[in-house]
Amino acid sequence: MANEFWINLSVKDLKKSREFFKTLGFTMNERFADSEDMAGLVVGDHQVMVMLFPEKTFQSFTESPVADTQQGTEVLLSISVNSQQEVREMTEKAKHEGGKVFAEPGERNGMYGSGFSDLDGHRWNLLIM
């Protein structure tokens, strides 16, 4: 059985993406701090790793074109947070740092949450579970 789980995302500008996610409060994996080829975000208590790769590097792994996130949704990454305030704060930070909010904070389907796209159009969902 698998021991760990990584999510790999392509990014246009690794440095800008690092700063974007740091500002939102994500923990960066220090192992990749000086790398120009990858960055790692550590997410949640289970420490799921979200790896960020420049598009050229990402494409070399997949041997297929990178999805155009302006034309469609490739993935929805959902993260549980602790409070409505945290949802609102992270949503505002994402907007301030260049992300696009596609679902303003509010109640939907019995849950409170919001949604934003990062600098590369990957969609993130914040939820109180």
Secondary structure by P-SEA (a helix, b strand, c coil): cccbbbbbbbbccaaaaaaaaaaacccccccccccccbbbbbbcccbbbbbbbcaaaaaaaaccccccccccccbbbbbbbccaaaaaaaaaaaaaaccccccccccccccccbbbbccccbbbbbbcc
